[in-house]
Amino acid sequence: MLDAVLVNMRVNGRIAVCGMISQHNLKQPDGVHNLMNIIFKRIHVKGFAVFDYYAQYSKFLDEVLPMIREGKILYVEDIAEGLENAPEALIGLFSGRNVGKQVVVVAKE
C-alpha cells in the first residue's frame, strides 16, 4: 500500500507510520519500492507509537468522546460473533483481513 501512497503524495507531504501488524510474523516482510519519491517530493516520514502519547490520553478522551456521541466522528468495527470465531478474527488481524477495530462479541447483554 505504501508503494501506491508514495506515488500519489504531494511535494512536502507528510506520512505518519504506526501499526503494521500484518507484517509482524512474516518471514520476509513486504518491501517498499517507490522510495525515490521520498527524495523527489521531499516527503517527511515519521513513525510513532501509542505509548508516546499516554500522558495526553485523558485530554484526548475529554475532546473526542463528546464528538463521538454527537456523531461528528464515526468509527468502524469489524465484529465477529461468538467465542468460537475468535481464533479466525485474531488470525485476520495478522493478515490485514479486518477493517477498523476487531471486536469479538462473546455474549449480548
Secondary structure, 3 states (H helix, E strand, C coil): CHHHHHHHCCCCCEEEECCCHHHCCCCCCCCCCCCHHHHHCCCEEEECCHHHHHHHHHHHHHHHHHHHHCCCCCCCEEEEECHHHHHHHHHHHHHCCCCCEEEEECCCC
